[in-house]
Amino acid sequence: MANAKQYKNVYTILEKVKKGEIQSHYNNEDGGLFSKLNFYKKADLIKPYVHYIDERKIDNIVGSQVRAYSNNQKKIQEEYNNFSKTAAFARIPDDKKPDYAAFASKLSENYNKFPSHLKYDVFKMYYNKMEKLEFEERDDKNYTKYKFLEKASNPVGKIMTENANFKSSIFTRNMMMYYLLQLTQMEYVDPDSKNDIEKGLNGNSDFDNDGVDKALDKLFNGQTSKNMLERMMKDAQETCKMMDDNLEQDVQEKLFQDANTAQGGEEAAKVSPDYMRKVEARLAKIKLSTGSLKEKIKKLLDKSASYFSSRQIVKYDDLFNADNISGLEDYIFLHPRLRKVFAEDLMVKETKSVGKIDVYVDISGSMSSTCGVQDVDGNNISKIDFSKSLLAKLKEMNMLNDIYLFDTRLVKSKNDLVSISMIDTCGGTNIDVAINSIVKNDMNALVITDAEDRCHVYSEKAFFIGVEGSSFNHFDSDVIEKYSNRNQVVVFNGTRIDKVNTDGYIMS
């Protein structure tokens, strides 16, 4: 007697269930156990779907712009101010007129109720070539959502964003801001129409499409709405253009990748024309500073690199697996019998200088004062700008590893040029937190500081660059003695580079 069929592969089982071939194994009147299963279908209107990790990045970038607790609310404030000057706002009863805090809170609330997949659909429309997009068939339930997507169409933006993750997220962020600002304004001006649109977005509208169109016409087709959309799209276009002018593509991509975390999303959400103008100005300032400091930076790097280059990693490898063939010089002088017997035992000594360097930058308030040098325009270069120029040069030379910023605390910073350009000063000084980190990481490191603090810790991995006004006499006597005797500390006073004696003072 033949055995009954057995379905061992889970995917085979699912296919059989979908086709209804397994229902006969269950005698329930309603069709059996498997007929009760609801197979999951994403709510998106457009394929291909966005990877769930990229969904999180988009969520963080958009959410950081619109949530009430966000620090990136300048755009909401500006649009609230515009709204408060309109005739529609004037018609709202005084007891129902929102102040900015209430308006921002309501916008955040509307974001939480808005169909989340629509922002992914907007992103896909900008990122993908049109021929790669597959649209769900339109019906009464998704009619309102498609009307929202139609509003997101922007030919200029499409040209700028195809195959560019971060630029696509910028347009998506601004488009979502437009949707939410319009819905929030309508909630105060015409709550019934806003309620109808909300029902349409949720797919449970109890009115016909003509009713939806009338409500959407009020939402999207007024002159104030058109003006806002134009501002949002112009903002996105300008941001993306300035990004292309100032940021390498890999930096743009990294901004999107870093948005995987809430903090990274906030950083990405800051990117706007104002932000890019600030970046542009700071990068130009670094370039000017680097030009004026070129020879000094070269000499400082020569001194520090010379110290670290003597610290080499030595390893031994067998002759035939070694990366170099210098061992062959000795091998050919061996007696033929020894070559045959000991060939596999011959070891080659390889030395490798440690290449990349961590840099610890003192960002205490005193680092905002001049380093003693002026740029080509006659402007004083601050100590912190000197530090950024040195970081930029190390980056250019591919010698820069990790950057750490310290005042009384230690924070790891990104090492791209945009992040370097945005380093600023604040707080007091605690040099020990920097040296303790160097000891822990066991990596060669430069420490750029004006030395206005004590230091109780010595590390052979640290090389100090003191800036104008630095005096290391606050260091513990045994600690500064070691740094001095081993040539691990210099001071740059704007014109020359001096060694430091065992008492912590510049050698005369």
C-alpha positions as CSV (number, residue, x, y, z in Angstrom):
1,M,0.0,0.0,0.0
2,A,1.4,3.3,-1.0
3,N,2.3,5.8,1.7
4,A,0.3,9.1,1.8
5,K,2.0,12.2,0.4
6,Q,4.2,14.0,2.9
7,Y,5.1,17.7,2.5
8,K,8.4,18.2,4.2
9,N,9.4,21.5,2.6
10,V,7.8,24.5,4.3
11,Y,7.7,26.5,1.1
12,T,5.9,23.6,-0.6
13,I,3.4,23.4,2.2
14,L,2.7,27.2,1.9
15,E,2.2,26.8,-1.9
16,K,-0.2,23.9,-1.4
17,V,-2.1,25.9,1.3
18,K,-2.5,28.9,-1.0
19,K,-3.8,26.7,-3.8
20,G,-6.3,25.0,-1.4
21,E,-4.8,21.5,-1.9
22,I,-4.4,20.8,1.8
23,Q,-7.9,21.8,2.9
24,S,-9.2,18.3,2.3
25,H,-7.1,17.0,5.2
26,Y,-9.3,19.0,7.7
27,N,-13.0,18.4,7.9
28,N,-14.1,21.7,9.4
29,E,-17.1,23.1,7.6
30,D,-15.4,26.5,7.2
31,G,-12.7,24.8,5.1
32,G,-10.2,23.7,7.7
33,L,-7.4,25.1,9.7
34,F,-5.3,26.5,6.9
35,S,-8.2,28.5,5.4
36,K,-8.1,30.7,8.4
37,L,-4.5,31.9,7.7
38,N,-4.1,35.4,6.4
39,F,-1.0,35.7,4.2
40,Y,0.9,38.9,4.9
41,K,1.0,41.5,2.2
42,K,2.8,44.8,2.5
43,A,0.7,48.0,2.3
44,D,3.1,49.7,-0.2
45,L,1.5,50.8,-3.4
46,I,4.8,50.5,-5.4
47,K,7.3,47.7,-5.9
48,P,10.2,47.0,-5.5
49,Y,9.9,47.2,-1.7
50,V,12.5,49.1,0.3
51,H,14.7,47.0,2.5
52,Y,13.6,47.1,6.1
53,I,16.9,48.6,7.2
54,D,16.5,51.4,4.6
55,E,12.9,51.9,5.9
56,R,14.4,52.6,9.3
57,K,16.8,55.1,7.9
58,I,14.0,56.9,6.0
59,D,11.9,56.8,9.2
60,N,14.7,58.4,11.2
61,I,15.4,61.2,8.7
62,V,11.7,62.1,8.3
63,G,10.8,61.6,11.9
64,S,13.6,63.8,13.1
65,Q,12.1,66.6,11.1
66,V,8.5,66.4,12.1
67,R,8.3,65.0,15.7
68,A,7.5,67.6,18.3
69,Y,10.5,66.8,20.5
70,S,13.0,67.2,17.6
71,N,15.7,69.8,17.6
72,N,15.3,70.2,13.8
73,Q,12.1,72.3,13.7
74,K,13.2,75.4,12.0
75,K,11.1,74.5,8.9
76,I,8.0,73.9,11.0
77,Q,8.5,77.3,12.8
78,E,8.9,79.1,9.5
79,E,5.7,77.5,8.0
80,Y,3.7,78.1,11.2
81,N,4.7,81.8,10.9
82,N,3.5,81.9,7.3
83,F,0.3,80.1,8.3
84,S,-0.4,82.6,11.1
85,K,-0.4,85.5,8.6
86,T,-3.0,84.0,6.3
87,A,-6.7,85.0,6.1
88,A,-7.6,81.4,6.9
89,F,-5.8,81.6,10.2
90,A,-7.6,84.8,11.1
91,R,-11.0,83.1,10.6
92,I,-10.1,80.4,13.3
93,P,-12.0,81.3,16.5
94,D,-9.6,82.9,19.0
95,D,-10.1,80.1,21.5
96,K,-9.1,77.5,18.9
97,K,-6.1,79.4,17.3
98,P,-3.0,77.3,17.9
99,D,0.2,78.7,19.2
100,Y,3.5,77.2,17.7
101,A,3.8,74.5,20.4
102,A,0.3,73.3,19.9
103,F,0.7,73.4,16.1
104,A,4.0,71.4,16.2
105,S,2.5,68.9,18.6
106,K,-0.5,68.4,16.3
107,L,1.8,67.9,13.3
108,S,3.7,65.2,15.2
109,E,0.4,63.6,16.0
110,N,-0.7,63.6,12.4
111,Y,2.7,62.0,11.4
112,N,2.0,59.1,13.7
113,K,-1.4,58.6,12.1
114,F,-0.2,59.0,8.5
115,P,0.2,55.7,6.5
116,S,3.9,55.0,7.1
117,H,4.3,53.1,3.7
118,L,3.6,56.3,1.7
119,K,6.9,57.8,2.6
120,Y,8.6,54.6,1.3
121,D,6.5,54.9,-1.9
122,V,7.6,58.5,-2.3
123,F,11.2,57.5,-1.7
124,K,10.9,54.8,-4.4
125,M,9.5,57.2,-6.9
126,Y,12.5,59.4,-6.6
127,Y,15.2,56.7,-6.2
128,N,14.2,54.2,-8.9
129,K,13.9,54.6,-12.7
130,M,10.2,54.7,-13.7
131,E,10.4,51.6,-15.8
132,K,11.5,49.6,-12.7
133,L,8.4,50.6,-10.7
134,E,5.4,48.3,-10.5
135,F,2.2,50.0,-9.2
136,E,-0.7,48.4,-7.4
137,E,-4.0,48.6,-9.3
138,R,-6.0,51.6,-8.2
139,D,-9.3,51.1,-6.4
140,D,-11.6,52.9,-4.0
141,K,-9.5,52.0,-1.0
142,N,-6.2,53.4,-2.3
143,Y,-7.6,56.2,-4.3
144,T,-6.7,58.9,-1.8
145,K,-3.2,57.6,-1.3
146,Y,-2.5,57.7,-5.0
147,K,-3.7,61.3,-5.0
148,F,-1.0,62.1,-2.4
149,L,1.6,60.2,-4.5
150,E,0.7,62.2,-7.6
151,K,1.4,65.4,-5.7
152,A,5.0,64.1,-5.1
153,S,5.9,64.1,-8.7
154,N,8.7,66.5,-9.5
155,P,10.7,66.0,-12.8
156,V,13.7,68.1,-11.7
157,G,13.9,66.2,-8.4
158,K,13.6,62.9,-10.3
159,I,16.7,63.8,-12.4
160,M,18.7,64.7,-9.3
161,T,17.8,61.7,-7.2
162,E,17.8,58.6,-9.3
163,N,20.0,55.9,-7.7
164,A,21.0,58.4,-4.9
165,N,19.8,57.2,-1.5
166,F,20.4,60.4,0.5
167,K,19.1,62.8,-2.1
168,S,16.0,60.7,-2.5
169,S,15.5,60.9,1.3
170,I,15.9,64.7,1.2
171,F,13.0,65.0,-1.3
172,T,11.0,62.4,0.7
173,R,11.5,64.3,3.9
174,N,10.4,67.6,2.3
175,M,7.4,66.0,0.6
176,M,6.3,64.5,3.9
177,M,6.7,67.8,5.6
178,Y,4.4,69.4,3.0
179,Y,1.7,66.7,3.5
180,L,1.8,67.0,7.2
181,L,1.8,70.8,7.3
182,Q,-1.2,70.9,5.0
183,L,-3.1,68.4,7.0
184,T,-2.3,70.1,10.2
185,Q,-3.4,73.5,8.9
186,M,-6.6,72.0,7.5
187,E,-7.4,70.4,10.9
188,Y,-7.7,74.0,12.3
189,V,-9.3,75.6,9.2
190,D,-11.7,72.8,7.9
191,P,-11.7,69.9,10.3
192,D,-14.5,68.1,8.4
193,S,-12.6,68.0,5.2
194,K,-9.4,66.9,7.1
195,N,-11.5,64.1,8.7
196,D,-12.7,62.9,5.2
197,I,-9.2,62.8,3.9
198,E,-8.0,60.9,6.9
199,K,-10.7,58.3,6.3
200,G,-9.6,58.1,2.7
201,L,-6.0,57.5,3.7
202,N,-7.1,54.7,5.9
203,G,-9.0,53.1,3.1
204,N,-12.4,53.2,4.9
205,S,-14.0,56.3,3.3
206,D,-17.8,56.4,3.4
207,F,-18.0,59.0,0.6
208,D,-17.5,58.7,-3.1
209,N,-14.4,59.8,-5.0
210,D,-16.0,63.1,-6.0
211,G,-16.1,63.9,-2.3
212,V,-12.5,62.9,-1.9
213,D,-11.5,65.2,-4.8
214,K,-13.3,68.1,-3.3
215,A,-11.5,67.7,0.0
216,L,-8.2,67.2,-1.7
217,D,-8.8,70.2,-3.9
218,K,-9.1,72.3,-0.7
219,L,-5.9,70.6,0.7
220,F,-3.6,70.9,-2.4
221,N,-4.9,73.5,-4.9
222,G,-5.1,76.7,-3.0
223,Q,-2.4,79.3,-3.7
224,T,-0.9,79.1,-0.2
225,S,-0.6,75.3,-0.6
226,K,1.1,75.7,-4.0
227,N,3.5,78.3,-2.6
228,M,4.4,75.9,0.2
229,L,5.0,73.0,-2.2
230,E,7.2,75.2,-4.3
231,R,9.2,76.2,-1.2
232,M,9.7,72.6,-0.2
233,M,10.8,71.4,-3.6
234,K,13.1,74.4,-4.1
235,D,14.6,73.7,-0.6
236,A,15.2,70.0,-1.6
237,Q,16.7,71.0,-5.0
238,E,19.0,73.6,-3.5
239,T,20.1,71.2,-0.8
240,C,21.0,68.5,-3.3
241,K,22.8,70.8,-5.6
242,M,24.9,72.2,-2.7
243,M,25.6,68.7,-1.6
244,D,27.0,67.8,-5.0
245,D,29.1,70.9,-5.0
246,N,30.6,70.3,-1.6
247,L,30.3,66.6,-0.7
248,E,31.8,63.5,-2.3
249,Q,29.3,60.8,-3.2
250,D,30.7,58.5,-0.6
251,V,30.1,61.1,2.1
252,Q,26.5,61.6,0.9
253,E,26.0,57.8,1.0
254,K,27.5,57.6,4.5
255,L,25.0,60.2,5.7
256,F,22.2,57.9,4.6
257,Q,23.9,54.8,6.0
258,D,24.5,56.5,9.4
259,A,20.7,57.4,9.6
260,N,20.2,53.8,10.7
261,T,20.3,55.2,14.2
262,A,18.1,57.9,15.7
263,Q,21.1,60.1,16.3
264,G,22.3,59.6,12.7
265,G,18.7,60.4,11.5
266,E,18.9,63.7,13.4
267,E,22.2,64.5,11.8
268,A,20.9,63.7,8.3
269,A,17.7,65.7,9.0
270,K,19.8,68.9,9.6
271,V,21.0,68.9,6.0
272,S,19.3,71.9,4.4
273,P,20.4,74.9,2.3
274,D,21.3,76.8,5.5
275,Y,23.3,73.8,6.8
276,M,25.0,73.4,3.5
277,R,25.9,77.1,3.4
278,K,27.5,76.7,6.8
279,V,29.4,73.6,5.7
280,E,30.5,75.4,2.5
281,A,31.8,78.3,4.5
282,R,33.6,76.2,7.0
283,L,35.2,74.0,4.3
284,A,36.4,77.2,2.6
285,K,37.8,78.4,5.9
286,I,39.7,75.1,6.4
287,K,41.1,75.4,2.9
288,L,42.3,79.0,3.6
289,S,43.8,77.9,6.9
290,T,45.5,74.9,5.4
291,G,47.1,77.1,2.7
292,S,48.5,79.5,5.3
293,L,49.6,76.7,7.7
294,K,50.9,74.4,5.0
295,E,54.6,74.5,5.9
296,K,53.9,74.4,9.7
297,I,51.6,71.4,9.3
298,K,54.1,69.6,7.2
299,K,56.8,70.1,9.9
300,L,54.5,69.1,12.7
301,L,53.5,65.9,10.8
302,D,57.1,65.2,10.0
303,K,57.9,65.3,13.8
304,S,55.0,63.2,14.9
305,A,55.3,60.7,12.0
306,S,59.0,60.3,12.7
307,Y,58.2,59.4,16.3
308,F,55.6,56.9,15.3
309,S,57.6,55.5,12.3
310,S,60.2,54.2,14.8
311,R,57.4,52.1,16.4
312,Q,57.2,49.2,14.0
313,I,55.4,45.9,14.0
314,V,57.9,43.1,13.5
315,K,56.7,39.7,12.3
316,Y,58.4,36.6,10.9
317,D,56.9,34.6,8.0
318,D,58.2,31.5,6.2
319,L,60.1,32.3,3.0
320,F,57.5,31.1,0.5
321,N,54.5,32.8,2.2
322,A,56.2,36.2,2.9
323,D,55.0,39.3,1.2
324,N,58.5,40.3,0.1
325,I,61.4,38.3,-1.5
326,S,64.3,39.8,0.4
327,G,64.9,36.5,2.1
328,L,66.0,35.0,-1.3
329,E,69.3,36.9,-1.0
330,D,70.3,34.7,2.0
331,Y,68.7,31.6,0.5
332,I,70.9,31.5,-2.6
333,F,74.1,31.5,-0.5
334,L,73.0,28.3,1.3
335,H,74.7,25.0,0.5
336,P,72.5,23.1,-2.0
337,R,71.9,20.3,0.6
338,L,70.8,22.9,3.2
339,R,68.5,24.5,0.8
340,K,66.7,21.2,0.3
341,V,66.5,20.3,4.0
342,F,65.7,23.7,5.5
343,A,63.8,25.5,2.8
344,E,60.5,25.2,4.6
345,D,62.0,26.4,7.9
346,L,63.5,29.6,6.5
347,M,61.9,32.7,8.0
348,V,61.8,36.2,6.6
349,K,61.7,39.2,9.0
350,E,59.1,41.8,8.0
351,T,58.8,45.2,9.6
352,K,55.7,47.3,9.1
353,S,55.4,50.9,10.3
354,V,52.0,51.7,11.9
355,G,50.2,53.8,9.4
356,K,47.0,55.5,10.5
357,I,46.8,57.7,13.5
358,D,44.0,58.6,15.9
359,V,43.6,62.3,16.7
360,Y,42.3,63.8,19.9
361,V,41.2,67.4,19.7
362,D,40.8,69.7,22.7
363,I,37.4,71.5,22.1
364,S,37.5,73.6,25.3
365,G,36.4,77.2,25.0
366,S,40.0,78.5,25.0
367,M,40.6,76.7,21.7
368,S,38.6,79.4,20.0
369,S,41.3,82.0,20.4
370,T,44.0,82.6,17.8
371,C,46.8,80.2,17.0
372,G,49.1,83.1,16.0
373,V,48.6,82.8,12.3
374,Q,46.5,84.7,9.8
375,D,45.0,83.4,6.6
376,V,45.6,84.9,3.1
377,D,42.7,87.3,3.7
378,G,44.3,88.6,6.9
379,N,41.8,86.9,9.3
380,N,43.1,85.2,12.5
381,I,43.1,81.4,12.4
382,S,41.8,80.0,15.6
383,K,43.3,77.1,17.4
384,I,40.3,75.0,16.6
385,D,40.6,75.9,12.9
386,F,44.2,75.0,13.0
387,S,43.2,71.6,14.4
388,K,40.7,71.1,11.7
389,S,43.3,72.0,9.0
390,L,45.6,69.4,10.4
391,L,42.8,66.8,10.5
392,A,42.0,67.6,6.8
393,K,45.6,67.2,5.8
394,L,45.8,63.8,7.6
395,K,42.6,62.8,5.8
396,E,44.1,63.8,2.5
397,M,47.2,61.8,3.2
398,N,45.1,58.7,4.2
399,M,46.7,58.8,7.6
400,L,43.6,59.7,9.6
401,N,42.1,56.9,11.7
402,D,39.5,57.9,14.4
403,I,38.8,61.4,15.7
404,Y,38.0,62.0,19.3
405,L,36.8,65.4,20.7
406,F,37.4,66.2,24.4
407,D,36.6,68.9,26.9
408,T,35.6,67.4,30.3
409,R,34.2,64.4,28.4
410,L,35.3,62.4,25.4
411,V,33.2,61.9,22.3
412,K,34.1,60.0,19.1
413,S,33.5,62.1,16.0
414,K,33.1,61.1,12.3
415,N,36.2,61.5,10.2
416,D,34.7,62.8,7.0
417,L,35.4,66.4,5.9
418,V,31.9,67.6,6.6
419,S,32.0,66.4,10.2
420,I,35.6,67.9,10.6
421,S,34.3,71.2,9.3
422,M,31.5,71.3,11.9
423,I,33.8,70.8,15.0
424,D,33.3,73.6,17.4
425,T,34.4,74.6,20.9
426,C,32.7,74.4,24.3
427,G,33.3,73.5,27.9
428,G,36.4,73.0,30.0
429,T,39.3,70.6,29.7
430,N,40.2,67.1,31.0
431,I,43.3,65.8,29.3
432,D,43.3,62.6,31.3
433,V,40.1,61.3,29.5
434,A,42.0,61.6,26.2
435,I,45.1,59.8,27.4
436,N,43.1,57.1,29.2
437,S,41.3,56.4,25.9
438,I,44.6,56.2,24.0
439,V,45.9,53.7,26.6
440,K,42.7,51.7,26.2
441,N,42.6,51.7,22.4
442,D,46.4,51.0,22.2
443,M,46.6,53.1,19.0
444,N,49.1,55.8,18.0
445,A,47.5,59.2,18.6
446,L,48.1,62.9,18.2
447,V,46.7,65.1,21.0
448,I,46.1,68.7,20.0
449,T,45.5,70.9,23.0
450,D,46.3,74.3,24.6
451,A,47.3,72.2,27.7
452,E,45.2,74.2,30.2
453,D,44.8,71.2,32.5
454,R,46.8,68.7,34.6
455,C,47.7,65.3,33.2
456,H,48.4,62.3,35.4
457,V,48.8,59.6,32.7
458,Y,51.8,58.7,30.5
459,S,51.4,56.7,27.2
460,E,54.1,55.9,24.7
461,K,51.3,56.0,22.0
462,A,50.6,59.7,22.5
463,F,52.2,62.6,20.8
464,F,51.2,66.1,22.0
465,I,50.9,69.2,19.8
466,G,50.5,72.2,22.0
467,V,49.1,75.3,20.3
468,E,49.8,79.0,20.9
469,G,50.1,79.7,24.7
470,S,50.5,76.1,25.7
471,S,52.5,75.3,28.8
472,F,52.7,71.7,30.0
473,N,54.0,72.7,33.5
474,H,50.5,71.6,34.9
475,F,51.4,68.0,34.1
476,D,52.6,65.7,36.9
477,S,56.4,66.1,37.1
478,D,57.1,62.5,36.3
479,V,54.6,62.4,33.5
480,I,55.9,65.5,31.6
481,E,59.5,64.3,32.2
482,K,58.7,61.1,30.2
483,Y,56.9,63.0,27.4
484,S,59.8,65.4,27.1
485,N,62.7,62.9,27.3
486,R,61.1,60.8,24.6
487,N,60.3,63.7,22.3
488,Q,56.6,63.3,22.5
489,V,55.6,66.9,23.0
490,V,56.0,70.1,21.0
491,V,54.4,73.5,20.9
492,F,53.4,75.4,17.8
493,N,53.2,79.2,18.6
494,G,52.3,80.4,15.1
495,T,55.8,81.0,13.8
496,R,57.9,78.1,15.0
497,I,57.7,74.6,16.5
498,D,59.5,74.2,19.9
499,K,60.4,71.3,22.1
500,V,59.2,71.2,25.7
501,N,61.6,70.6,28.6
502,T,61.1,68.3,31.5
503,D,59.5,71.1,33.5
504,G,56.8,71.6,30.8
505,Y,58.1,74.9,29.4
506,I,59.3,75.7,25.9
507,M,63.0,75.1,25.4
508,S,64.7,78.4,24.7
